[in-house]
Amino acid sequence: MRRLRRLGRLFVVVAAVAAVGWRLGPAVFGRRLVARTERRLNPVARSGPYRASSRAEELHRSLLVADLHADSLLWGRDLLVRADRGHVDVPRLIEGGVAVQAFAACPKVPRHLNLDRNDGRTDDVTLLGLASGWPMSALTSLLDRTLFMAEQLEVFAARSGGRLTVVRSADDLEAYLNRRRNDPALTAGMLTIEGAHALDGDLESLDRLVAVGYRMIGIVHFFDNEFGGSAHGVDRGGLTPLGRELVGRMEERSVLVDVAHASPQTIDDVLAVAKRPVVASHTGVRGVADNVRNLTDEQLRGVAATGGLVGIGFWPTACGGDDASSIARSVAHAVGVAGVRHIGLGSDFDGAVPVPFDASGMVLLTEALLDEGFSDEDVAAVMGENTLRLLAGSLPPR
């Protein structure tokens, strides 16, 4: 919580100092400020290189690891270069054996962020974009900002020499996995959105977001919006009539509905109307860490009943601790409630949260799951096979 509150204060400083230094060279000056901010907000408890038992390392080399949430597109880093800050870039994804990483566009974050009560009147992402030198359209429109983030991932993929593939369809996924069988030094990204306020209140915007490759959208983030109530909002209501229409349109277009950050009533409403699998992309379980951010056992069973998936988060509010064993304990609880086929990973890498390891250290979670008593087959399921099966069945065919 202390780190969340610090986010607002730091971005205010970033904006104020950037306003003074803009004339001195906005690109260099702003990027330095953003880099300093990220170093504080995206720490790791333990730096790599990461080593595990020989059994864990051997098993991990055979896995297809998939993660349902990272906010790496926010921070202005070249994701093709191994960085000395943050949690995710292409070299570290490959080193950690991550076959598919979901990259989230986070279009808006309220100032003075907290778990309990936020409204949508302020926005620190605008300040971050100002310091990063984003185009004016991305500073003034949430929709254009979200389109801009998609463009950034496409640019990285185009420059990667094939190391990074953007997956938009089931055919894309199959072709990529076939290539990766012969060359494990590859990774892939899928575009997702953290909060349907990215549509700027217009359902017609959905088609533009789908056209550029977004394949999963969270109804809400840290504040209530025109589509539904947030677990961290003011009213914390359920789906609005516009939100119900959005869910239907998303399902028609093979876009996964994400209930991470949603209020209990919004989750219940989504589960009641959903006709396709529902995802909670990055969350915890109240059976381990009892707070408004996490899912109850009933909600876990509800997501599983749709054929959906729950991504267990890596940060303390989600998993109740600051090491890989804490994540494994949350996975074990979720598996015991919802079944092993419905649990995956939702790290929240680069999401202004502390995590035990960066993307290159995924082997530590493989080891922790083995220590927790999981079989090799169940480790493989949780670490990525469940997510890849869901994507193969849910993404549009082409």
C-alpha positions as a printed Julia matrix, in Angstrom:
398×3 Matrix{Float64}:
   0.0     0.0     0.0
   2.83    2.4     0.81
   4.27    1.8    -2.65
   0.88    2.42   -4.3
   0.52    5.77   -2.53
   4.04    6.7    -3.58
   3.09    6.24   -7.24
   0.96    9.38   -7.25
   3.54   11.52   -5.46
   6.34   10.41   -7.77
   4.42   11.17  -10.93
   3.52   14.62   -9.66
   7.24   15.24   -9.19
   7.95   13.81  -12.62
   5.47   16.16  -14.26
   6.63   19.24  -12.34
  10.31   18.67  -13.03
   9.62   17.69  -16.64
   7.77   20.97  -17.18
  10.9    22.86  -16.12
  13.33   20.66  -18.0
  11.32   20.27  -21.21
  13.22   23.07  -22.93
  16.53   21.43  -22.05
  15.8    18.27  -24.03
  12.48   16.56  -23.37
  13.33   13.08  -24.59
  16.51   12.6   -22.55
  15.26   14.48  -19.51
  11.87   12.77  -19.39
  13.24    9.27  -19.88
  15.67    9.73  -17.03
  12.84   10.76  -14.74
  10.7     7.79  -15.8
  13.66    5.42  -15.33
  14.24    6.69  -11.8
  10.54    6.33  -11.01
  10.4     2.79  -12.36
  13.41    1.7   -10.35
  11.51    2.62   -7.21
   8.15    1.19   -8.24
   9.13   -2.09   -9.92
  11.67   -3.69   -7.57
  12.57   -7.36   -7.23
  13.23   -9.01   -3.9
  16.12  -10.96   -5.37
  18.15  -10.19   -8.48
  19.27  -12.79  -11.0
  20.87  -14.86  -12.26
  18.45  -17.34  -10.72
  19.35  -20.91   -9.89
  17.13  -23.8    -8.81
  17.49  -27.5    -8.14
  18.61  -29.69  -11.01
  15.17  -31.34  -11.07
  13.39  -27.99  -11.3
  15.73  -26.68  -13.99
  15.33  -29.84  -16.08
  11.54  -29.69  -15.83
  11.46  -25.97  -16.51
  13.35  -26.4   -19.79
  10.49  -28.61  -21.01
   7.71  -26.17  -20.09
   5.74  -23.71  -22.17
   5.42  -20.84  -19.69
   2.65  -18.28  -20.18
   1.83  -15.21  -18.1
  -1.45  -13.31  -18.26
  -0.4    -9.8   -17.21
   2.52   -7.36  -17.43
   2.47   -3.55  -17.65
   5.8    -3.25  -19.45
   4.46   -1.02  -22.25
   4.01    1.82  -19.76
   7.62    2.57  -18.99
   9.2     3.61  -22.28
  11.92    0.97  -22.26
  13.18   -0.72  -25.43
  11.86   -4.19  -24.71
  14.4    -5.75  -27.07
  17.24   -4.75  -24.75
  17.94   -6.37  -21.4
  17.33   -3.62  -18.84
  18.78   -3.01  -15.4
  15.33   -2.06  -14.09
  11.81   -3.41  -14.21
  10.78   -7.01  -14.65
  10.2    -7.78  -18.34
  12.01   -7.47  -21.64
  12.51   -9.91  -24.5
  15.94  -11.18  -23.36
  14.63  -11.9   -19.86
  11.45  -13.54  -21.18
  13.54  -15.87  -23.32
  15.96  -16.6   -20.48
  13.02  -17.42  -18.19
  11.43  -19.74  -20.74
   8.33  -17.57  -21.16
   6.63  -18.65  -24.36
   3.73  -16.17  -24.21
   3.51  -12.92  -22.25
   0.34  -10.82  -22.11
   1.22   -7.14  -22.45
  -1.42   -4.89  -20.94
  -2.23   -1.35  -21.94
  -2.93    0.55  -18.73
  -4.57    3.75  -19.98
  -5.37    5.5   -16.71
  -4.32    5.36  -13.03
  -5.81    7.7   -10.4
  -3.53    9.83   -8.28
  -3.09    8.77   -4.61
  -3.81    5.18   -5.63
  -5.13    2.85   -2.91
  -6.96   -0.46   -2.59
 -10.09    0.93   -0.95
 -11.53    4.03   -2.66
 -10.55    5.79   -5.9
 -12.38    7.93   -8.42
 -11.51    8.68  -12.02
 -11.01   12.43  -11.84
  -7.2    12.34  -11.93
  -4.73   10.42  -14.05
  -1.04    9.77  -13.45
  -0.55    7.95  -16.76
  -0.95   11.29  -18.55
   1.96   12.61  -16.5
   4.01    9.53  -17.31
   3.24    9.99  -21.0
   4.22   13.64  -20.83
   7.58   12.76  -19.31
   8.06    9.98  -21.88
   7.37   12.24  -24.85
   4.22   10.48  -26.07
   2.39   12.06  -29.04
  -0.27   14.62  -28.15
  -3.1    12.29  -29.18
  -1.93    9.74  -26.6
  -1.94   12.42  -23.92
  -5.49   13.61  -24.58
  -7.44   10.45  -25.52
  -7.55    7.15  -23.65
  -8.46    5.37  -26.87
  -5.54    6.87  -28.8
  -3.26    6.11  -25.86
  -4.29    2.46  -25.98
  -3.79    2.33  -29.75
  -0.34    3.9   -29.27
   0.68    1.15  -26.83
  -0.36   -1.51  -29.34
   1.76    0.2   -31.97
   4.76    0.09  -29.64
   4.54   -3.69  -29.27
   4.24   -4.06  -33.05
   7.38   -1.96  -33.51
   9.3    -4.14  -31.06
   8.16   -7.27  -32.9
   9.15   -5.84  -36.28
  12.62   -4.95  -34.98
  13.17   -8.2   -33.11
  14.38  -10.35  -35.99
  11.72  -12.92  -35.18
  12.52  -13.18  -31.47
   9.17  -11.57  -30.57
   5.87  -12.49  -32.23
   2.55  -10.74  -31.62
  -0.19  -13.37  -31.34
  -3.62  -12.25  -32.56
  -5.29  -15.5   -33.6
  -5.33  -19.22  -32.95
  -3.46  -19.68  -36.24
  -0.79  -17.21  -35.1
  -0.4   -19.11  -31.85
  -0.1   -22.49  -33.52
   2.41  -21.27  -36.09
   4.5   -19.57  -33.43
   4.55  -22.64  -31.15
   5.6   -24.8   -34.09
   8.56  -22.46  -34.71
   9.43  -22.4   -31.04
   9.72  -26.19  -30.88
  12.81  -25.87  -33.06
  14.09  -22.67  -31.46
  13.26  -22.05  -27.78
  15.01  -18.66  -27.92
  11.72  -17.09  -29.03
   8.87  -15.45  -27.18
   5.46  -14.04  -28.04
   3.19  -11.28  -26.81
  -0.57  -10.85  -26.69
  -2.22   -7.45  -26.28
  -4.66   -6.9   -23.41
  -6.29   -3.85  -21.79
  -6.58   -2.99  -18.11
  -9.91   -1.17  -17.96
 -12.63   -0.66  -20.57
 -12.46    3.1   -20.03
  -9.92    2.7   -22.88
 -12.97    2.84  -25.18
 -13.55    6.5   -24.21
 -17.16    5.58  -23.43
 -17.97    4.52  -27.0
 -18.77    0.89  -27.74
 -17.9     1.48  -31.39
 -14.27    1.92  -30.29
 -14.12   -1.81  -29.56
 -13.72   -2.62  -33.23
 -10.68   -0.35  -33.5
  -9.07   -2.04  -30.53
  -9.8    -5.49  -31.9
  -8.4    -4.48  -35.29
  -4.99   -3.62  -33.82
  -4.82   -6.92  -31.92
  -6.29   -6.54  -28.42
  -7.64   -9.91  -27.33
  -8.52   -9.48  -23.63
 -10.1    -6.5   -21.88
 -10.66   -5.93  -18.18
 -14.0    -4.29  -17.45
 -12.49   -1.97  -14.83
  -9.21   -1.03  -13.19
  -8.83    1.05  -10.02
 -12.0     3.14  -10.37
 -15.61    2.7   -11.39
 -16.32    3.47  -15.03
 -19.3     3.61  -17.36
 -19.2    -0.17  -17.79
 -19.0    -1.45  -14.21
 -17.86   -1.11  -10.63
 -14.31   -1.59   -9.4
 -13.27   -3.34   -6.2
 -11.37   -0.12   -5.47
 -14.02    2.35   -6.64
 -16.46    4.66   -4.89
 -19.81    2.98   -5.59
 -18.49   -0.54   -6.33
 -21.66   -1.41   -8.23
 -22.12   -4.09  -10.83
 -22.24   -4.16  -14.61
 -24.11   -1.23  -16.09
 -26.42   -1.72  -19.09
 -23.54   -0.46  -21.25
 -21.26   -2.97  -19.56
 -23.62   -5.84  -20.33
 -23.66   -4.79  -23.95
 -19.86   -4.59  -23.94
 -19.53   -8.16  -22.62
 -21.78   -9.39  -25.43
 -19.84   -7.52  -28.08
 -16.51   -8.73  -26.74
 -17.66  -12.34  -26.83
 -18.94  -11.92  -30.4
 -15.48  -10.72  -31.4
 -13.56  -13.47  -29.54
 -12.18  -11.01  -26.97
 -11.73  -12.49  -23.5
 -13.54  -10.77  -20.63
 -11.22  -10.07  -17.68
 -12.66   -9.54  -14.17
  -9.4    -8.61  -12.43
  -9.97   -5.52  -10.24
 -13.76   -5.86  -10.6
 -16.14   -5.41   -7.67
 -17.85   -8.54   -6.31
 -21.1    -7.45   -7.95
 -19.43   -6.85  -11.31
 -17.82  -10.3   -11.12
 -21.17  -11.9   -10.3
 -22.87  -10.03  -13.14
 -20.21  -11.04  -15.67
 -20.4   -14.67  -14.61
 -24.19  -14.57  -14.93
 -24.2   -13.29  -18.53
 -20.99  -14.81  -19.94
 -21.34  -17.41  -22.66
 -17.6   -17.91  -23.16
 -14.69  -18.45  -20.75
 -14.01  -15.62  -18.27
 -10.52  -14.72  -17.07
  -9.22  -13.1   -13.88
  -5.86  -12.21  -15.39
  -3.91  -11.22  -12.26
  -5.3   -11.69   -8.78
  -4.93  -13.53   -5.5
  -7.21  -15.7    -3.38
  -8.86  -14.63   -0.17
  -8.19  -18.04    1.32
  -4.53  -16.98    1.53
  -4.58  -13.16    1.44
  -7.94  -11.76    2.51
  -8.43   -8.35    0.9
 -10.72   -6.67   -1.63
  -8.28   -7.29   -4.48
  -8.56  -11.08   -4.3
 -11.16  -13.7    -5.23
 -13.33  -15.69   -2.85
 -13.61  -19.45   -3.23
 -17.09  -18.97   -4.7
 -15.69  -16.62   -7.34
 -12.91  -19.08   -8.14
 -15.5   -21.77   -8.75
 -17.58  -19.34  -10.8
 -14.71  -18.52  -13.18
 -13.9   -22.22  -13.5
 -17.55  -23.0   -14.35
 -17.27  -20.81  -17.47
 -14.23  -22.8   -18.6
 -12.09  -19.82  -17.7
  -8.81  -19.19  -15.96
  -7.48  -17.43  -12.85
  -3.97  -15.96  -13.06
  -2.28  -15.95   -9.64
  -0.32  -12.78   -8.95
   3.26  -12.55   -7.72
   3.07   -9.48   -5.44
   2.4    -9.61   -1.68
  -1.17   -8.27   -1.74
  -2.06  -11.08   -4.12
  -0.08  -14.02   -2.76
   0.41  -13.08    0.87
   4.22  -13.03    0.85
   7.35  -11.94   -0.95
   8.84  -15.18   -2.25
   8.1   -17.93   -4.77
   6.77  -20.19   -2.01
   4.01  -17.67   -1.28
   2.91  -17.75   -4.92
   2.94  -21.56   -4.85
   0.76  -21.62   -1.72
  -1.8   -19.38   -3.42
  -1.71  -21.6    -6.51
  -2.27  -24.65   -4.3
  -5.31  -23.07   -2.65
  -6.79  -22.03   -6.0
  -6.19  -25.49   -7.49
  -7.87  -27.12   -4.48
 -10.96  -24.98   -5.02
 -11.25  -24.59   -8.79
  -9.26  -27.5   -10.19
  -5.81  -27.52  -11.75
  -7.08  -26.86  -15.31
  -8.37  -23.43  -14.34
  -5.29  -21.89  -12.71
  -2.45  -20.04  -14.41
   0.01  -17.2   -13.83
  -0.77  -13.49  -13.62
   2.46  -11.95  -12.41
   1.65   -8.22  -12.71
   5.27   -7.74  -13.76
   6.13   -4.03  -14.21
   2.85   -3.1   -12.5
   4.3    -0.82   -9.8
   4.48   -3.77   -7.41
   7.36   -5.68   -5.78
   7.87   -9.26   -6.99
  10.26  -12.03   -5.86
  12.02  -12.34   -9.25
  11.91  -10.89  -12.74
  10.84  -12.72  -15.9
  14.18  -14.5   -16.15
  13.55  -16.22  -12.8
  10.43  -18.24  -13.59
  12.33  -21.42  -12.72
  12.04  -20.41   -9.05
   8.27  -20.8    -9.27
   8.63  -24.19  -10.95
  10.8   -25.25   -8.01
   8.34  -23.82   -5.47
   5.43  -25.7    -7.06
   7.41  -28.94   -6.92
   8.21  -28.25   -3.26
   4.49  -27.65   -2.68
   3.83  -31.22   -3.87
   2.64  -30.62   -7.44
   3.32  -33.33  -10.0
   5.32  -32.52  -13.12
   2.12  -32.6   -15.17
   0.31  -30.18  -12.87
   3.31  -27.84  -12.79
   3.25  -27.8   -16.6
  -0.48  -27.06  -16.58
  -0.26  -24.13  -14.18
   2.93  -22.67  -15.63
   1.45  -22.32  -19.1
  -0.43  -25.2   -20.67
  -3.76  -24.05  -19.24
  -3.3   -20.55  -20.64
  -2.22  -21.81  -24.06
  -5.21  -24.18  -24.22
  -7.55  -21.31  -23.34
  -6.02  -19.06  -26.0
  -6.13  -21.78  -28.66
  -9.84  -22.21  -28.01
 -10.77  -18.56  -27.5
  -8.76  -16.5   -29.98
 -10.3   -15.9   -33.41
  -9.15  -18.58  -35.87
  -7.41  -16.08  -38.19
